[in-house]
Amino acid sequence: MEFGKVDCLDDVLWHLPPEPLIRNRSEIAEIKLHIGTTGWGEKEWIGHLYPKGIKSADYLTCYAAVFDTIELNTTHYQIPDREKIDRWYKQSNTDFIFCPKIPRIISHHKQLGVGTGYIPLFCQSVTGLAEKLGPCFLQLPPYFHPDDLPVLTAFLKEWPVEIALHIEFRHEAWFLLPVIEKIKELLNTGKKGIVMTDVAGRRDVLQIPATNEIIFIRFVGNSGHKTDSERIERWIDTLSQWAKTGITEVYFFLHQPDPRLIPSMYQHIKMLQMANLVLKNNRMIDFLKEVPADRQLKLF
């Protein structure tokens, strides 16, 4: 991910978002923590997440046995047909969750696809995932400005209420205080979520609190720098503290420039989650036991 990339991490202030806006609980309750990454087609995972000799047709099945969700970026480039949706459904675990990225023919259209027919076409496609469909996410292009707020409002009116949606804002003007208040009102009223992209060079994007009960985090690592593990630890601690606010689910997506770094980062967050009394995840972390110790990544 080039968005927010920096060469020097020395002066980065690693703050996290403020507390969620919702207040639905009087006592601590369990939160489902879904952990995933951006795709299942990484050949670099063979011998770590995937067994030797695996066929590419079996990547998703193996991926879904390790992770329980995915930031489905492939839908950004093409609306999947029914055959592909059915194949994904059948090749993944019963509790697996897909979080599709809205296609660029919508997100990068000057009217966000309103009136083009692409929004209902995409929604009809992904609803084929049935109970395995999680929140979709709209990544607004960097030139989409607060002056375009009426366009976003029109998009939200066309978006089906039954499909969960989270939005990632990128233009810096969205994070000025008066505009933040407008975003909070728009999303909170429409029961839509904010995408929390934790990336070194754009800490401003974490100024908007969660506006509904589902947290959607895109965590961008820095090639195994020591701050990667420190930041993950802060997130786990912070999410636990938010347990009383009414949060029910967290989607935590791991990004790294080198996909070979993902297994160790995943192992780290899983160990923290397993030691936590609030955050629950159904997957185990026995995938590294078959890999010789000298080949395991020792980044955390």
Residue pairs with C-beta under 8 A, 6 or more apart in sequence:
1 199
1 220
1 255
3 142
3 170
3 197
3 199
3 202
4 197
4 199
4 200
4 201
4 202
4 205
4 220
5 199
5 200
5 201
6 12
6 200
6 201
9 200
9 222
9 225
9 227
12 200
12 201
12 203
12 227
13 203
14 203
14 227
14 230
14 231
14 234
15 203
15 206
16 198
16 206
16 234
16 235
16 238
17 196
17 206
17 207
17 208
17 209
17 210
18 207
18 209
19 209
19 242
19 245
20 209
20 210
20 211
20 215
20 242
20 245
20 246
20 247
21 184
21 188
21 209
21 210
21 211
22 210
22 211
22 212
22 213
22 245
22 246
22 247
23 245
23 246
24 213
24 245
24 246
25 243
25 244
25 245
25 246
26 244
27 244
28 243
28 244
28 278
29 243
29 278
30 278
30 279
30 280
31 239
31 242
31 243
31 247
31 248
31 249
31 250
31 278
31 279
31 280
32 248
32 249
32 250
32 280
32 281
33 239
33 249
33 250
33 252
33 273
33 279
33 280
33 281
34 68
34 69
34 97
34 134
34 249
34 250
34 251
34 252
34 281
35 67
35 68
35 69
35 252
35 254
35 266
35 269
35 270
35 273
35 281
35 283
36 67
36 68
36 69
36 70
36 71
36 99
36 251
36 252
36 253
36 254
37 67
37 70
37 71
37 253
37 254
37 255
37 259
37 262
37 266
38 70
38 71
38 73
38 253
38 255
39 70
39 73
39 74
40 59
40 60
40 62
40 63
40 64
40 70
41 56
41 59
42 49
42 259
42 262
44 258
44 259
44 260
45 259
45 260
45 262
45 263
46 52
46 54
47 291
47 295
48 260
48 263
48 287
48 288
48 291
48 295
48 296
48 297
49 62
49 63
49 66
49 262
49 263
49 287
50 59
50 62
50 63
51 62
51 290
54 62
58 91
60 88
60 91
60 92
61 91
61 92
63 70
64 91
64 92
64 93
64 96
65 93
65 283
66 266
66 283
66 287
67 266
67 283
68 93
68 95
68 96
68 97
68 281
68 282
68 283
69 96
69 97
69 98
69 99
69 134
69 251
69 253
70 96
70 97
70 98
70 99
71 99
71 101
71 137
71 218
71 253
72 98
72 99
72 100
72 101
73 101
74 80
75 100
75 101
75 102
75 103
75 122
75 126
76 101
76 102
76 103
76 104
76 107
76 139
77 103
77 104
78 103
79 103
79 105
79 118
79 121
79 122
79 125
80 88
80 125
80 126
81 125
82 125
82 128
85 125
85 126
85 128
85 129
86 128
88 98
88 129
89 128
89 129
89 130
89 132
92 98
92 132
95 282
96 132
97 132
97 133
97 134
97 251
98 126
98 129
98 132
98 133
98 134
99 134
99 135
99 136
99 137
99 216
99 251
99 253
100 122
100 126
100 133
100 136
100 137
101 136
101 137
101 139
102 122
102 136
102 137
102 138
102 139
103 118
103 122
105 113
105 116
105 118
106 112
106 113
106 116
106 118
106 119
106 122
106 138
107 113
107 138
107 139
107 140
107 141
108 141
109 116
109 118
110 151
111 151
111 154
111 155
112 138
112 151
112 152
112 154
112 155
113 119
113 155
114 151
114 154
114 155
114 158
119 155
119 158
119 159
120 158
120 160
123 159
123 160
123 163
126 133
126 136
126 163
127 133
127 163
133 163
134 164
134 251
135 164
135 165
135 166
135 193
135 214
135 216
135 251
136 163
136 164
136 165
136 166
137 165
137 166
137 167
137 168
137 195
137 216
138 155
138 165
138 166
138 167
138 168
139 168
139 170
139 195
140 152
140 167
140 168
140 169
140 170
140 171
141 170
142 170
142 171
143 171
144 151
144 152
144 169
144 170
144 171
145 171
145 173
146 171
146 173
146 174
146 176
146 179
146 182
149 182
149 186
152 167
152 186
153 186
156 165
156 186
156 190
156 192
159 165
161 191
164 193
164 214
165 192
165 193
166 192
166 193
166 194
166 195
166 214
166 216
167 187
167 192
167 193
167 194
167 195
168 194
168 195
168 197
168 205
168 218
169 175
169 183
169 194
169 195
169 205
169 208
170 202
170 205
172 204
173 179
174 180
174 183
175 204
175 205
175 207
175 208
180 207
180 208
183 194
183 208
184 208
184 209
184 211
186 192
187 193
187 194
187 211
187 212
188 211
188 212
191 211
191 212
192 211
192 212
193 210
193 211
193 212
193 214
193 215
193 216
194 208
194 209
194 210
194 211
194 216
195 216
195 218
196 205
196 206
196 208
196 210
196 215
196 216
196 217
196 218
197 205
197 206
197 217
197 218
197 220
198 206
198 217
198 218
198 219
198 220
198 231
198 235
199 205
199 218
199 220
200 220
200 222
210 242
210 245
210 247
213 246
213 247
213 248
213 249
214 247
214 248
214 249
214 250
214 251
215 239
215 242
215 247
215 249
215 250
215 251
216 251
217 235
217 250
217 251
217 252
217 253
218 253
218 255
219 231
219 232
219 235
219 252
219 253
219 254
219 255
220 255
220 256
221 228
221 254
221 255
221 256
221 257
221 261
221 265
222 228
222 257
223 256
223 257
223 258
223 261
224 256
224 261
224 264
224 265
224 297
224 299
224 300
228 265
228 299
228 300
229 265
229 268
229 299
229 300
232 265
232 268
232 269
232 272
233 272
235 252
236 269
236 272
236 273
236 276
236 279
239 247
239 250
239 278
239 279
240 276
240 277
240 278
240 279
243 278
250 279
252 269
254 262
254 265
254 266
254 269
256 262
256 265
260 297
261 297
261 299
263 287
263 288
263 296
263 297
264 296
264 297
264 298
264 299
264 300
265 299
265 300
266 285
267 285
267 288
267 300
268 300
270 281
270 283
270 285
271 285
273 279
273 280
273 281
274 285
288 296
